Amino acid sequence: MVRVFTLVAFTVVTCFNLFAQAPKQFSYQAVIRNEANEPLKEKEVGIRLSILAGSPEGDAVFEETHQIYTNEAGLISLHIGAGDIVSGELASIEWHDGTYFIKTEADPDGGSDYDIVGVSQLLSVPYAIYSDKSDHANNAKKSEEAEHAAHADHAAESDVATRADTARYAANADTSALADTANYAGTAGKLVMRSPSGEEFQISINEEGNLLVHSEVEDIEGNKYKAIKIGSQIWMAENLRTSTYNNGDEISEIRDQEIWGSLTAGAWCYYDNDEEYNEPYGKLYNWYAVDSDRGLCPDGWRMPSEEDWEQLFKATGGMETADERTETFYMLASKKDWEFSNGRNTSGFNGYPAGLRNANRFFNFGINSSYWTSTEVDEEEARSSDLISEQMILPAPGGAIIITEVSLDDRLKVLGRSVRCIKEQ
């Protein structure tokens, strides 16, 4: 029997969206995966959904089944209330009186040999259904949810999220999470979750049918950054933009090229000394800022070591062979702004080609996504991590090839490079 968090045979990720113009139904979406964690594409599957009263082991007040085909990403979309009803009536559920859970069962072979995928608490009442029932009962006191649902436009923008019974997320998480009420109108395949510590995560499905787990982090200046879970690590999905150490001290902005080249203290700059590069490319920092004991990363985050970058590369495409390094580049690099070959960003890391600064000039914008590590080599050098897409001119007339790869190298500490922080675990 398959259960949530095991990731043994297949997983389902759910999200709910109110079907405002048909108030006796609400929509359901899921990605079905095989034991190799690959989406089951364009395949018939059997689904059984039950709404339980009071507890995860409570009596079923409504049950229905569906036969449906997955799409090219392994996604199914259906309406709860529109299937083959086994028992109960959705409209008769007393949403205002008690707690309800939804049990999801599926047969990836298209039959009725269901495995239990999960039992998930409905943390928000299906607004449109509850509002309709309240009106018929002439209840003078309307809930906030019913008042929202009285406005069809608003109801159409409301989502009902379930408990975070998301197998792929939980397989990599240290703790389970609770889903918060989601407000992602028209964004299929997204789910917002909240961990016991209060941190929010968003589940999304990319074009390849892979699940991405997003969160958000804020630095000492109030800059907010998306974060992404890749393997067992959580990385910033944007380049650092702070000009303040985490203890509140300012980091010096150095525009003069000669001064920059002689520094042995922390400093930052914009690429080409142009503030327009700050978003989305972030600031460039020398390694002395990275190494400061005043802290460059937000609370709970740190500078990644060389080993952290190696783990990231292994979790994406690898770096043992040229083909692996190319695949890693495409998984980590952003989909735009690269001069010769854009990435696919299937990991959600979103590595922008923000360029570098050395003692003489700014260079390689559109070619290098270049990051510091916390790993020191000697007094003058530290380790760096690079995503590279460059053109190599061949001796033959008109000959050229595009090289895409990732690397870890020794670099002078005076260089200006981008920074990505990693969450402490």
Secondary structure, DSSP 8 states (H G I E B T S, - for coil): ---TTT-SS-----EEEE-TTSTT-EEEEEE-B-TTS-B-TT-EEEEEEEEEESSTTS-EEEEEEEEEE--TTSEEEEEETSSEEEEE-GGG--TTSS-EEEEEEEETTSSS--EEEEEEEB-S--HHHHHHHHHHTT-SS--HHHHHHTSHHHHHT-EE-B-B--HHHHHH-SS-BEE-----TT-TT-EEEE-TTS-EEEEEE-TTS-EEEEEEEE-TT--EEEEEEETTEEEESS-----B-TTS-B-EE---HHHHHT--S-EEE-GGG-GGGHHHH--EE-HHHHT-TT-SS-TTEE---HHHHHHHHHHHT-SSSHHHHHHHHHHHB-SS--SS-----TTS--B----EE-SS-EE-TTTEEEEEEEEE-SSSEEEEEEEEEEEEE-SSTT-EEEEEEEEEEEEETTSBBB---EE--
